[in-house]
C-alpha cells in the first residue's frame, strides 16, 4: 500500500507539476510587458 502511494505521488510530481508550471508561467509571460512593468522581471523574457 505504501509503495503504491509513493509511486502515485512520484508520478504526480514528475508528470503534473511541469504542466502546472507551464499553465502558470505562460500567461504571466504574455501579460507582462518586457519593459519591466513590475508584474514580472526582465529575466522572464530574457533567459540566461
C-alpha positions as CSV (number, residue, x, y, z in Angstrom):
1,X,0.0,0.0,0.0
2,X,2.7,2.5,0.9
3,X,4.7,1.7,-2.2
4,X,1.7,2.4,-4.4
5,X,1.1,5.7,-2.6
6,X,4.7,6.7,-3.1
7,X,4.6,5.7,-6.8
8,X,1.4,7.8,-7.3
9,X,2.9,10.8,-5.6
10,X,6.1,10.5,-7.5
11,X,4.4,10.2,-10.9
12,X,2.3,13.3,-9.9
13,X,5.4,15.3,-9.3
14,X,7.1,14.1,-12.5
15,X,4.1,14.5,-14.9
16,X,1.7,17.0,-13.5
17,X,3.9,19.6,-11.9
18,X,5.7,20.7,-15.1
19,X,2.4,21.1,-16.8
20,X,1.1,23.2,-13.9
21,X,4.2,25.4,-14.2
22,X,3.5,26.0,-17.9
23,X,-0.1,26.8,-17.1
24,X,1.0,29.5,-14.7
25,X,4.1,30.9,-16.4
26,X,2.7,31.1,-20.0
27,X,0.0,33.7,-19.1
28,X,2.5,35.6,-16.9
29,X,4.9,35.9,-19.8
30,X,2.3,37.0,-22.3
31,X,0.5,39.5,-20.0
32,X,3.6,41.3,-18.8
33,X,5.4,43.9,-20.9
34,X,9.1,43.3,-21.5
35,X,9.9,46.9,-20.4
36,X,9.8,46.0,-16.7
37,X,6.2,46.9,-15.8
38,X,6.7,45.4,-12.4
39,X,4.5,42.3,-13.0
40,X,7.5,40.2,-14.0
41,X,11.2,40.6,-14.0
42,X,13.2,41.1,-17.2
43,X,14.7,37.6,-16.7
44,X,11.4,36.1,-17.6
45,X,11.7,37.4,-21.1
46,X,15.5,37.2,-21.5
47,X,16.5,33.8,-20.4
48,X,20.1,33.2,-19.3
